[in-house]
């Protein structure tokens, strides 16, 4: 017998699975996690707390490369984290549907 929580998840996922599968949705919802990872990197680089590294970095390194890399990290983490979450929810949904179908086959209602 499915619990009320499991039934609620099945109803929720049937209504929202297609919307959450879209890349634009995954990108928008996952952006805070990507930004959370890259802000400390950018703050560390631009703060200049280590003077020698700053001198070497400014003479041999283009900061635009770091900014492009940070944007790529944000995009990758945003999409990957939400895609992973979607896959986990889809797997749970399929398992619960199989459990529900097995219970229906074992206990046919007359």
C-alpha positions, 0 to 999 in steps of 0.5 A, spaced: 500 500 500 502 506 498 503 512 503 499 518 502 506 521 501 508 517 495 501 518 492 502 525 493 509 525 490 506 521 484 500 526 483 506 532 483 510 528 478 505 527 473 503 534 473 510 537 473 515 532 470 515 535 463 515 542 465 521 540 469 525 537 464 526 543 460 533 546 459 530 553 460 527 551 467 533 547 469 537 553 468 533 558 471 532 554 477 539 551 478 543 558 477 543 560 484 547 553 486 552 555 480 553 562 482 554 560 489 560 556 487 563 561 482 562 567 487 568 565 492 573 564 486 572 571 483 572 574 490 578 570 491 581 572 484 579 580 484 580 581 492 588 581 491 590 579 498 596 575 495 600 581 492 605 576 488 600 572 485 596 578 483 602 581 480 604 575 476 596 574 474 596 581 471 602 580 467 601 573 464 593 572 465 587 575 462 582 576 467 577 575 461 579 567 461 577 567 468 570 570 467 568 566 461 570 560 465 566 562 471 560 563 466 561 556 464 562 553 471 555 556 472 551 554 466 554 547 467 552 546 475 546 549 474 543 544 468 547 538 471 544 539 478 537 540 476 538 534 471 540 530 476 535 532 481 530 530 475 533 523 474 532 522 481 525 524 481 523 520 475 526 514 478 522 514 484 516 516 480 517 509 476 519 505 482 512 508 485 508 506 479 511 499 478 509 498 486 502 501 485 501 496 478 504 490 482 499 492 488 493 493 483 495 486 480 495 482 486 489 485 489 484 486 484 478 490 486 471 486 483 
